[in-house]
Amino acid sequence: MPWTNASTAWRALLALAVVFVMLATTGWTAVRGHKGEPDPHAASLKAWLHGSIAGHPLPSAKADPGTLARFFGSLGSAQREGLAERYPLVVGNLNGAPVELRYRANRIALEQARTVEERRSHETGLTPAGRGEASRRMHRYDSLLGDGRQILAFDPAGDGRVAEVFGDLDRAQRISVVVPGVDTNVLSFEKTQRAYSAPVGMARSLYAAERKAAPGARTAVIAWADYTSPAGVGMDAATGRLAAEGALRLRALVRALPGAAPVSLFCHSYGSVVCGVAARELPGRVSDVAVAGSPGMRAEHASDLGTGARIWAMRDPDDWIQGVPHMEVGGLGHGADPVSDGFGARVLSAAGAQGHAGYFAPGTTSLSNFADIGVGAAGSVRCAGDGDGCAEDLGPATAVPTA
């Protein structure tokens, strides 16, 4: 490499590091706790490994979804329920297990986790901060145990992972998956204030907008916080390590979704990095990948993602993410800006979004655009600027059939 090019690369690398460190030290980094606690999911997996049913060993928890689906299909209802009660943290997270059984297992796991946190909230051996976190977790689990909630995945280890379904996943004709960004964990999964900046609020808002866009259509939306996200906008957020791990989990989720309904991914902030890394090996049923407030997708061009899905991108003019250098040098940064002309994504209007966390707020063009994509009416989207180029070659707008 010529000296001048090397010098430019090092300056870019330094600029990236400085930007992310500044963001990380000016209010964007969350303090995480709950470290060093026993891992109940790992313990449950170990017990499952040595378990059996009707004299036969249980299948590997890492088996492909088809194998696991056939296993559960061979069991009677009492046997399935027995496994959910004995190994709730395994069954509740098994891609391939019946959806309703996973809901049941995760309810049991949440009840057990709530009991643990209630006890911890009174332990004198914990610091006041530790007891406070235990109390917050207990209340979060109370909320997740609310009537009608459909928890598709739950793991209390570390900062916690969780996924929730809105709608009937088994009967859905279109499925949307919301992939959130930094500081996503069990405590931030839903919020009372700024509700639409949290995964539950995002997914619930999208589900309502899809039902409005296609009344009577059978749609389902998943709030997917089932990966370990970066803690704040620091060095973890500047690299692709956690995105690579999240991409494996995202692919596994999509491969195990019931039926054959088309799937759309809606990826916010660092979630768009996860979607970009996952793109190349996503199943063909993924028809659309839409990113909002993206720091990049670990690619220089949409074609580099290696997927047949349509790639959409949007960014609000007031989104602070535009200040992050869109490049990748020495493992830092996430590549080209998805809303740039050269990237090749279909650029959507984000009118009304108001900053980095407002893309799923009701009444915004950003949300209505997501909903149109989610129900298969992408020809109805509003493009960025005055043009309509983002909707070219899509044909007439058609919603999914009604029930």
Secondary structure as UniProt FT lines:
FT   HELIX           3..24
FT   TURN            25..27
FT   HELIX           40..49
FT   STRAND          52..53
FT   TURN            54..55
FT   STRAND          56..57
FT   TURN            61..62
FT   HELIX           65..73
FT   HELIX           77..86
FT   HELIX           88..91
FT   TURN            92..93
FT   TURN            95..96
FT   HELIX           99..120
FT   TURN            121..122
FT   TURN            124..125
FT   HELIX           128..144
FT   TURN            147..148
FT   STRAND          150..155
FT   TURN            158..159
FT   STRAND          161..167
FT   TURN            169..171
FT   STRAND          174..179
FT   TURN            182..183
FT   TURN            186..188
FT   TURN            193..194
FT   HELIX           195..197
FT   HELIX           199..213
FT   TURN            215..216
FT   STRAND          219..225
FT   HELIX           235..238
FT   HELIX           241..256
FT   STRAND          263..268
FT   HELIX           270..278
FT   HELIX           279..281
FT   TURN            284..285
FT   STRAND          286..292
FT   HELIX           302..305
FT   STRAND          310..314
FT   TURN            317..318
FT   HELIX           320..323
FT   TURN            330..331
FT   TURN            338..339
FT   TURN            341..343
FT   STRAND          346..348
FT   TURN            351..352
FT   TURN            356..357
FT   TURN            359..360
FT   TURN            362..363
FT   HELIX           365..374
FT   TURN            375..376
FT   HELIX           378..380
FT   TURN            385..386
FT   HELIX           389..391
FT   TURN            392..393
//
